[in-house]
């Protein structure tokens, strides 16, 4: 009987295997091919020279003054962003002729990126603009502008012009320079401190912050500090992207405050001398939906916005 059971099981197993072998196979669904991007691909390791970067920022500054971008070395598939949202090339502020009062640019020959700060305080609507250009082989692959104006965080173009032009953002001597790795570490330390108040930031003395138009060293004190405190609570600063100009000791960080898709678009520019941060410039775009942003006066002092109905005015971050 035992042998009969083994034989029966073997026969059943054989039939089962045969059935599996001969059963028709359903065709496997193939994943849909991704749609080709309409924009030029930015290489992981782009190629550029400092001369190409300087030519690109010179062309951009001229374009912003004339409202004509035709002289910029733009790739045919370049991508355009304004306040971290993709826009049509023809609709960006770079097509508007602006009376530029001051412009300064920084160049990153390793990452092939640039950052230009433009101040407009005449001719109607004032602006402070921070624009990134991304290059490869002499062509601009992406134009990324943060455009701030009245109503944005602590905005005042007159104050921004007054205090920005009093500071030294020129080339450093060889012994004053800070390594790019240390600049990234220090910038991240400051941004991390919004979530972890125990983070140590390499502040130098004197140090001044120019935030939208509010200035922390209006009296030009030799012992002025940027260690003025961080708002209470935990706030994560995300989507950080870096431009580093080693000759000027500058690192610029594009980021968002809070949510990675809807958080406040922000630019922080840090100036290092001898391994310490001595100046910070910030631009922050108020995307709406919250209480009105406080503003700065022409003297760089903070003017708190009136409280909305049923709520309180926004408190400064610094």
SELUMLUM-364041 format. One record per residue: x, y negated, z negated of N, C-alpha, C in turn; residue in three letters. Coordinates in steps of 0.05 Angstrom, whole numbers, padded with zeros to 5 digits, always signed. Atoms other than C-alpha are relative to their C-alpha. Example, Ala and Ser with C-alpha at 12.3 -4.5 7.8 and 13.67 -1.06 7.14 Angstrom:
% residues 2
+00018+00024+00000+00246+00090-00156+00018-00024+00000ALA
-00016+00024+00001+00273+00021-00143-00015-00022-00014SER
% end
This chain:
% residues 318
+00017+00024+00000+00000+00000+00000+00017-00025+00000UNK
-00018+00023+00001+00057-00048-00017+00012-00006+00027UNK
-00012+00004-00027+00089-00037+00051-00021-00011+00019UNK
+00021+00011-00018+00022-00050+00085-00004-00030-00005UNK
+00004+00028+00007+00015-00116+00048+00023-00017+00012UNK
-00023+00015-00012+00086-00137+00069-00003-00003+00030UNK
+00003+00000-00029+00071-00118+00141-00021-00020+00008UNK
+00021+00018-00007+00006-00156+00141+00008-00029-00003UNK
-00010+00027+00004+00039-00218+00112+00019-00009+00022UNK
-00019+00007-00021+00094-00215+00163-00014-00006+00027UNK
+00015+00005-00025+00044-00210+00220-00014-00027-00001UNK
+00013+00025+00003+00004-00269+00193+00019-00024+00002UNK
-00020+00021-00002+00067-00310+00185+00009-00004+00028UNK
-00008+00002-00028+00087-00294+00256-00021-00014+00017UNK
+00022+00013-00015+00019-00315+00282+00000-00030-00006UNK
+00000+00028+00008+00024-00380+00242+00022-00015+00014UNK
-00023+00013-00013+00093-00396+00269-00005-00003+00030UNK
+00006+00001-00029+00071-00379+00340-00020-00022+00006UNK
+00020+00021-00004+00011-00424+00332+00013-00028-00001UNK
-00014+00026+00002+00056-00481+00310+00017-00005+00024UNK
-00018+00004-00023+00103-00469+00367-00015-00007+00025UNK
+00015+00003-00025+00049-00469+00420-00020-00023-00001UNK
+00020+00021+00002+00004-00524+00392+00010-00025+00014UNK
-00008+00024-00015+00004-00586+00436+00008-00023-00019UNK
-00011+00021+00017+00044-00644+00406-00012-00027+00009UNK
+00011+00027-00006+00012-00713+00401+00023-00019+00006UNK
-00021+00019-00006+00054-00767+00433+00004-00020-00023UNK
-00005+00019+00022+00088-00812+00382-00003-00029+00010UNK
+00003+00028-00007+00068-00885+00383+00026-00015-00001UNK
-00025+00015-00001+00125-00929+00404-00004-00029-00010UNK
+00003+00027+00010+00136-00994+00366+00000-00021+00023UNK
+00001+00020-00021+00119-01055+00407+00026-00016+00000UNK
-00025+00015-00003+00179-01092+00434-00004-00028-00011UNK
+00004+00027+00011+00190-01158+00397+00000-00020+00023UNK
+00001+00021-00020+00172-01220+00437+00026-00016+00000UNK
-00025+00016+00000+00233-01258+00460-00005-00027-00012UNK
+00002+00026+00013+00246-01321+00420+00001-00022+00021UNK
-00002+00022-00019+00233-01386+00457+00023-00018-00006UNK
-00021+00017+00008+00292-01416+00421+00028+00013+00004UNK
-00027-00010-00003+00367-01410+00431+00008+00014-00026UNK
-00009-00015+00024+00397-01358+00384+00025-00013-00011UNK
-00023+00012+00013+00445-01386+00333+00018+00023-00009UNK
-00017-00022+00006+00505-01339+00328+00007+00001-00030UNK
-00009-00003+00028+00527-01312+00260+00026-00015-00004UNK
-00026+00014+00001+00596-01341+00275+00003-00017+00025UNK
-00001+00017-00024+00588-01399+00324+00028-00011+00004UNK
-00027+00010-00007+00647-01431+00359-00003-00030+00005UNK
+00001+00029-00004+00662-01506+00357+00027-00012-00008UNK
-00023+00016+00009+00716-01558+00348-00011-00024-00015UNK
+00009+00024+00015+00713-01618+00302-00006-00023+00020UNK
+00006+00021-00020+00716-01663+00364-00028+00004+00012UNK
+00027-00005-00010+00653-01630+00391-00021-00008-00020UNK
+00019+00008+00021+00618-01640+00324-00002-00030-00002UNK
+00000+00029+00001+00638-01713+00322-00014-00012+00024UNK
+00013+00010-00024+00615-01724+00393-00030+00004-00002UNK
+00028-00005+00003+00548-01693+00376-00013-00019-00019UNK
+00012+00019+00019+00536-01737+00315+00001-00029+00011UNK
+00000+00026-00013+00558-01799+00354-00023-00003+00019UNK
+00022+00000-00019+00508-01781+00408-00027-00002-00014UNK
+00025+00001+00015+00453-01770+00356-00005-00027-00011UNK
+00003+00027+00012+00466-01836+00321-00008-00020+00022UNK
+00007+00018-00023+00463-01872+00389-00029+00005+00009UNK
+00027-00007-00008+00399-01834+00406-00020-00012-00019UNK
+00019+00011+00020+00366-01856+00341-00002-00030+00003UNK
+00000+00029-00004+00385-01928+00356-00015-00008+00025UNK
+00012+00007-00026+00359-01926+00428-00027+00014+00004UNK
+00024-00015-00005+00302-01876+00422+00002+00018+00025UNK
-00005-00015-00024+00333-01837+00480+00020+00022-00006UNK
-00017-00023+00007+00361-01767+00468+00014+00012+00024UNK
-00010-00013-00025+00383-01754+00540+00030+00003+00000UNK
-00030-00002+00001+00457-01765+00524+00009+00020-00020UNK
-00009-00020+00020+00457-01713+00468+00005+00027+00015UNK
-00006-00025-00014+00489-01646+00489-00019+00023-00010UNK
+00020-00018+00009+00424-01608+00477-00002+00025+00017UNK
+00005-00024-00015+00416-01535+00496-00029+00000+00011UNK
+00027+00000-00012+00356-01523+00542-00021+00013-00018UNK
+00019-00014+00018+00325-01478+00489+00004-00008-00029UNK
-00005+00009+00028+00344-01519+00428-00027-00001-00015UNK
+00023+00001+00018+00296-01516+00369+00000-00027-00015UNK
+00003+00026+00013+00270-01580+00336-00017+00003-00025UNK
+00015+00000+00024+00247-01587+00264-00001-00027-00013UNK
+00003+00025+00015+00221-01646+00224-00014+00007-00026UNK
+00009-00007+00027+00211-01638+00149-00006+00030-00002UNK
+00000-00030+00001+00223-01563+00158-00023+00013+00014UNK
+00021-00011-00017+00167-01554+00208+00008-00003+00029UNK
-00007+00002-00029+00179-01538+00282-00018-00020+00014UNK
+00015+00020-00015+00158-01596+00326+00009+00001+00030UNK
-00008+00003-00028+00159-01610+00400+00022-00021+00002UNK
-00023+00018-00004+00222-01644+00424-00009-00029+00004UNK
+00009+00027-00007+00182-01704+00449-00014-00014-00023UNK
+00015+00012+00022+00147-01715+00382+00017-00007-00024UNK
-00017+00006+00023+00206-01721+00335+00007-00030-00002UNK
-00006+00028+00004+00226-01788+00305+00025-00008+00016UNK
-00024+00007-00016+00291-01784+00345-00007-00013+00026UNK
+00008+00014-00024+00251-01810+00404-00009-00029-00005UNK
+00008+00027+00007+00235-01875+00367+00025-00017-00004UNK
-00022+00019+00003+00282-01934+00374-00001-00012-00028UNK
+00000+00010+00027+00302-01953+00303+00024-00019-00004UNK
-00022+00018+00006+00344-02012+00277+00016+00012-00023UNK
-00015-00015+00020+00394-01968+00240+00019-00020-00014UNK
-00017+00018+00016+00427-02007+00184+00026+00013-00008UNK
-00025-00014+00008+00477-01953+00164-00003+00029+00008UNK
+00000-00029-00006+00496-01883+00187+00027+00011-00008UNK
-00024-00015+00007+00547-01834+00161-00004+00029+00006UNK
+00003-00028-00008+00561-01764+00186+00022+00017-00012UNK
-00018-00020+00011+00595-01702+00158+00001+00024+00019UNK
-00005-00020-00021+00624-01645+00200+00011+00025-00013UNK
-00009-00026+00010+00632-01571+00184+00010+00017+00024UNK
-00011-00015-00023+00680-01539+00235+00001+00030-00004UNK
+00002-00029+00004+00672-01470+00204-00028+00010+00007UNK
+00028-00008-00005+00595-01465+00205-00011-00013+00025UNK
+00009+00014-00024+00590-01511+00266-00026-00015-00004UNK
+00024+00016+00007+00539-01556+00232+00009-00028-00007UNK
-00005+00027+00008+00535-01630+00218-00024-00010-00017UNK
+00022+00014+00015+00495-01675+00171+00004-00030+00003UNK
-00001+00029-00004+00479-01748+00186-00021-00013-00018UNK
+00018+00016+00017+00449-01797+00136-00005-00027+00014UNK
+00007+00025-00014+00412-01855+00170-00019-00016-00018UNK
+00017+00018+00016+00382-01915+00133-00011-00022+00018UNK
+00015+00021-00015+00330-01961+00165-00016-00016-00020UNK
+00014+00016+00019+00306-02019+00123-00012-00025+00012UNK
+00011+00022-00014+00283-02068+00176-00018+00009+00023UNK
+00015-00007-00024+00236-02071+00235-00027+00014-00004UNK
+00026-00013+00005+00171-02049+00203+00002+00022-00021UNK
+00000-00022+00020+00170-01980+00170+00029+00008-00006UNK
-00028-00009+00008+00233-01963+00130+00001+00030-00001UNK
-00005-00029+00001+00264-01894+00132+00027+00005-00013UNK
-00027-00012+00005+00321-01854+00102-00002+00028+00011UNK
+00002-00025-00015+00334-01795+00147+00026+00016-00004UNK
-00023-00019+00001+00379-01734+00138-00004+00020+00022UNK
+00003-00017-00024+00391-01696+00203+00023+00019+00002UNK
-00019-00021-00005+00427-01630+00214+00001+00006+00030UNK
-00003-00011-00027+00455-01609+00281+00015+00026-00002UNK
-00013-00027-00001+00474-01536+00295+00011+00004+00028UNK
-00013-00001-00026+00524-01526+00351+00013+00027+00005UNK
-00016-00022-00009+00557-01471+00391+00011-00006+00028UNK
-00013+00006-00026+00607-01482+00447-00008-00027+00011UNK
+00005+00028-00009+00592-01556+00450-00029-00007+00004UNK
+00029+00005-00004+00516-01548+00455-00015+00000-00026UNK
+00016+00001+00024+00466-01568+00402-00023+00021+00003UNK
+00020-00021-00001+00422-01507+00388-00024-00007-00018UNK
+00022+00007+00018+00380-01538+00332+00003-00028-00011UNK
+00000+00026+00013+00361-01607+00308-00020+00002-00023UNK
+00016-00005+00024+00334-01607+00237+00000-00026-00017UNK
+00000+00026+00013+00312-01674+00207-00019+00000-00024UNK
+00017+00007+00022+00285-01693+00139-00004-00030+00001UNK
+00007+00028-00004+00248-01759+00147-00015-00009-00025UNK
+00014+00010+00024+00232-01797+00083-00007-00029+00005UNK
+00010+00027-00003+00192-01862+00079-00017-00006-00025UNK
+00015+00007+00024+00149-01900+00029-00021+00021-00008UNK
+00017-00021+00010+00110-01850-00014+00015+00025-00006UNK
-00017-00023+00006+00165-01798-00014+00014-00005-00027UNK
-00011+00000+00027+00203-01782-00078+00019-00022-00005UNK
-00017+00022+00009+00232-01845-00110+00010-00018+00023UNK
-00010+00013-00025+00236-01878-00041+00005-00029-00004UNK
-00005+00028-00004+00268-01945-00029+00024-00003+00018UNK
-00022+00002-00020+00309-01957+00034+00019-00023-00006UNK
-00017+00023+00007+00335-02025+00010+00021+00009-00021UNK
-00018-00009+00021+00364-01993-00053+00019+00021+00011UNK
-00018-00020-00011+00391-01934-00014+00023-00012+00015UNK
-00021+00014-00015+00428-01981+00032+00020-00015-00018UNK
-00017+00015+00019+00454-02025-00025+00021+00017-00013UNK
-00019-00016+00016+00484-01970-00066+00016+00020+00016UNK
-00015-00018-00017+00504-01922-00011+00024-00013+00012UNK
-00023+00013-00014+00548-01973+00023+00021-00010-00020UNK
-00020+00007+00020+00583-01990-00043+00018+00023-00007UNK
-00015-00024+00007+00608-01919-00050+00021+00008+00021UNK
-00020-00009-00018+00669-01887-00019-00006+00029+00008UNK
+00005-00028-00011+00652-01826+00025+00020+00006+00022UNK
-00020-00004-00021+00715-01829+00068+00017+00024-00005UNK
-00018-00023+00002+00770-01778+00079+00016-00002-00026UNK
-00015-00002+00025+00807-01754+00018+00030+00006+00007UNK
-00028-00009-00002+00882-01745+00008+00001+00030-00006UNK
-00002-00029+00001+00906-01673+00011-00003+00010-00029UNK
+00001-00009+00028+00914-01668-00065-00026-00004-00014UNK
+00027+00005+00012+00843-01692-00078-00021+00020+00009UNK
+00021-00017-00012+00808-01639-00038-00007+00024-00017UNK
+00011-00023+00015+00766-01582-00066-00005+00022+00020UNK
+00005-00022-00019+00761-01513-00034-00030+00002+00006UNK
+00029-00004-00006+00695-01498+00002-00014+00019-00019UNK
+00013-00019+00019+00682-01439-00045-00007-00014-00026UNK
+00006+00014+00024+00687-01485-00105-00022-00020+00003UNK
+00021+00019-00005+00642-01536-00073-00027+00014+00000UNK
+00025-00016+00000+00589-01483-00060-00007+00008-00028UNK
+00006-00008+00027+00596-01458-00131-00011-00023-00017UNK
+00009+00023+00016+00587-01527-00161-00028-00009+00008UNK
+00026+00008-00010+00528-01546-00117-00021+00020-00009UNK
+00019-00020+00009+00494-01480-00133-00004-00002-00030UNK
+00003+00003+00029+00508-01491-00207-00020-00021-00007UNK
+00019+00021+00006+00470-01556-00206-00029+00009+00008UNK
+00027-00009-00009+00411-01527-00166-00010+00022-00018UNK
+00008-00021+00018+00411-01466-00212-00009-00011-00027UNK
+00006+00011+00026+00406-01511-00273-00030-00007-00003UNK
+00029+00005+00002+00333-01526-00256-00015+00025-00011UNK
+00013-00024+00011+00318-01454-00275+00014+00010-00025UNK
-00016-00009+00023+00374-01442-00326+00015-00024-00011UNK
-00010+00025+00011+00389-01502-00370+00028+00003-00012UNK
-00027-00005+00012+00454-01469-00396+00022+00000+00022UNK
-00019+00000-00021+00487-01472-00328+00019-00024-00002UNK
-00019+00021+00001+00551-01513-00328+00006-00011+00028UNK
-00004+00013-00025+00559-01563-00272+00027-00016-00001UNK
-00026+00014+00002+00628-01592-00254-00002-00030+00005UNK
+00003+00029-00003+00610-01665-00264+00027-00014-00005UNK
-00023+00017+00005+00665-01717-00258-00009-00026-00012UNK
+00005+00026+00012+00671-01786-00288+00018-00021+00015UNK
+00028+00006+00000+00649-01835-00263-00015+00017+00020UNK
+00017-00014-00019+00590-01803-00227-00026-00015+00002UNK
+00026+00014-00005+00527-01833-00196-00017+00016+00018UNK
+00021-00013-00017+00463-01804-00167-00016-00021+00014UNK
+00018+00017-00016+00425-01838-00111-00022+00018+00010UNK
+00022-00019-00005+00358-01804-00109-00024-00015+00012UNK
+00022+00014-00014+00310-01831-00056+00004-00030+00001UNK
-00004+00029+00003+00330-01901-00078+00006-00007-00029UNK
-00006+00003+00028+00336-01893-00153+00030+00006-00004UNK
-00029-00003+00004+00408-01902-00176+00007+00000-00030UNK
-00006-00004+00028+00439-01880-00241+00023-00017-00011UNK
-00022+00017+00010+00498-01928-00244-00002-00028+00011UNK
+00005+00026-00011+00468-01995-00227+00019-00021-00011UNK
-00019+00019+00013+00517-02030-00275+00029+00006+00007UNK
-00027-00007-00008+00578-01997-00243+00019+00005-00024UNK
-00016-00007+00024+00603-01969-00309+00021+00021+00007UNK
-00021-00019-00006+00670-01933-00306-00004+00028-00013UNK
+00005-00025+00013+00644-01879-00353-00027+00012+00006UNK
+00027-00009-00007+00577-01867-00318+00000+00030+00005UNK
+00003-00029-00002+00553-01795-00319-00024+00008+00017UNK
+00022-00012-00014+00509-01753-00273-00014+00021-00017UNK
+00011-00020+00018+00494-01707-00331-00023-00013-00016UNK
+00022+00015+00012+00427-01741-00345-00023+00017-00007UNK
+00021-00018+00009+00386-01679-00360-00016+00011+00023UNK
+00016-00014-00019+00340-01632-00323-00029+00002-00011UNK
+00027-00002+00010+00264-01631-00327-00005+00027-00014UNK
+00007-00024+00014+00234-01580-00375-00014+00020+00019UNK
+00012-00021-00016+00209-01514-00349+00019+00014+00019UNK
-00017-00016-00018+00235-01465-00297-00009-00007+00029UNK
+00005+00006-00028+00239-01487-00224+00022+00012+00017UNK
-00020-00012-00018+00273-01445-00171+00003-00016+00025UNK
-00006+00015-00024+00307-01480-00114+00011+00020+00021UNK
-00004-00022-00018+00308-01435-00053+00007-00009+00028UNK
-00005+00005-00028+00325-01430+00021+00025-00018+00003UNK
-00024+00018-00001+00394-01462+00009+00016+00005+00025UNK
-00016-00001-00024+00434-01477+00071+00021-00022-00001UNK
-00023+00018+00007+00503-01510+00070+00014-00012+00025UNK
-00019+00013-00018+00544-01559+00110+00023-00010-00018UNK
-00023+00007+00016+00615-01570+00084+00020-00015+00017UNK
-00020+00016-00014+00662-01626+00106+00024-00001-00019UNK
-00023-00002+00019+00729-01608+00072+00017-00026+00000UNK
-00016+00025-00001+00763-01673+00095-00012-00022-00018UNK
+00013+00021+00016+00712-01716+00059-00009+00010-00028UNK
+00008-00011+00026+00700-01669+00000-00030+00001-00003UNK
+00029+00002+00001+00626-01664+00017-00013+00027+00006UNK
+00017-00023-00006+00576-01608+00014-00029-00010+00000UNK
+00029+00007-00002+00504-01619+00038-00016+00026-00001UNK
+00017-00024+00003+00450-01569+00018-00028-00008+00008UNK
+00029+00001-00006+00382-01564+00052-00013+00022-00016UNK
+00013-00020+00017+00333-01528+00007-00029-00008-00004UNK
+00027+00006+00008+00262-01525-00019-00003+00003-00030UNK
+00006-00002+00029+00238-01538-00090-00025+00017-00004UNK
+00022-00018+00006+00196-01479-00111-00005+00020+00023UNK
+00008-00020-00020+00160-01439-00057+00017-00001+00025UNK
-00019-00002-00023+00203-01415+00002-00013-00009+00026UNK
+00013+00009-00025+00151-01436+00054-00015-00026-00003UNK
+00016+00025+00004+00112-01494+00022+00012-00018-00020UNK
-00012+00017+00020+00160-01522-00030+00010-00026+00013UNK
-00008+00026-00010+00184-01594-00025+00027+00002+00015UNK
-00025+00001-00015+00236-01601+00031+00020-00020-00012UNK
-00019+00016+00015+00300-01629+00001+00028+00002+00012UNK
-00029+00001-00007+00371-01650+00017+00016-00011-00023UNK
-00019+00009+00020+00426-01655-00035+00028-00002+00012UNK
-00028+00003-00010+00494-01683-00015+00018-00007-00023UNK
-00018+00003+00023+00551-01677-00065+00028-00009+00011UNK
-00027+00009-00007+00618-01714-00061+00019+00009-00022UNK
-00021-00010+00018+00677-01679-00094+00026-00015+00002UNK
-00027+00010+00001+00742-01710-00115+00015+00014-00023UNK
-00016-00015+00020+00795-01669-00151-00016+00022-00014UNK
+00014-00022+00011+00748-01611-00161-00025-00007-00016UNK
+00023+00009+00015+00693-01653-00194-00020-00015+00017UNK
+00021+00015-00015+00627-01682-00169-00001-00028-00011UNK
+00000+00028+00008+00629-01758-00169-00023-00016+00012UNK
+00023+00014-00012+00569-01776-00126-00020+00021+00011UNK
+00022-00018-00011+00502-01744-00106-00020-00018+00014UNK
+00021+00013-00015+00453-01767-00053-00022+00020+00005UNK
+00022-00019-00004+00384-01735-00049-00022-00013+00017UNK
+00024+00008-00015+00325-01739-00001-00021+00022-00005UNK
+00021-00019+00005+00259-01705-00019-00026-00009+00013UNK
+00024+00006-00015+00197-01702+00024-00025+00008-00016UNK
+00025-00006+00013+00129-01707-00011-00020+00010+00020UNK
+00018-00013-00019+00085-01658+00026-00030-00004-00007UNK
+00028+00005+00008+00022-01682-00010-00011+00022-00017UNK
+00013-00021+00016-00027-01643-00052+00004-00003-00030UNK
-00006+00003+00029+00000-01668-00119-00003-00029-00007UNK
+00002+00028+00008+00003-01732-00159+00019-00018+00017UNK
-00018+00017-00016+00034-01793-00124+00028-00001-00012UNK
-00028+00001+00008+00109-01796-00126+00007-00027-00011UNK
-00010+00026+00009+00142-01850-00168+00019-00011+00022UNK
-00017+00013-00020+00181-01900-00126+00022-00015-00015UNK
-00022+00016+00011+00245-01940-00136-00003-00029+00009UNK
-00001+00028-00008+00252-02015-00136+00025-00007+00015UNK
-00024+00008-00015+00303-02054-00095+00025+00000-00017UNK
-00023+00000+00018+00347-02055-00157+00008+00028-00007UNK
-00008-00027+00006+00350-01979-00159-00013+00011-00025UNK
+00014-00009+00023+00306-01974-00221-00025+00015+00008UNK
+00024-00016-00007+00248-01924-00223-00025-00015-00008UNK
+00026+00012+00004+00178-01952-00216-00020+00023+00000UNK
+00019-00023+00001+00127-01901-00240-00025-00006+00016UNK
+00024+00003-00016+00068-01890-00194-00024-00001-00019UNK
+00024+00000+00016-00002-01904-00222-00011+00028-00003UNK
+00011-00026+00004-00035-01844-00253-00025+00004+00016UNK
+00026-00006-00014-00089-01810-00210-00022+00005-00020UNK
+00023-00004+00017-00159-01803-00238+00002+00028-00013UNK
+00000-00025+00014-00159-01749-00291+00027+00013-00003UNK
-00027-00012+00002-00083-01738-00289+00020-00020-00008UNK
-00022+00018+00008-00016-01768-00305+00019-00003+00024UNK
-00019+00005-00022+00037-01797-00260+00022+00020-00001UNK
-00022-00019-00002+00093-01753-00235+00024-00011-00015UNK
-00024+00008+00015+00155-01755-00279+00024+00005+00018UNK
-00025-00004-00016+00224-01764-00246+00014+00026-00007UNK
-00015-00025+00005+00267-01702-00239+00025-00005-00015UNK
-00025+00006+00014+00327-01738-00267-00005-00022-00021UNK
% end
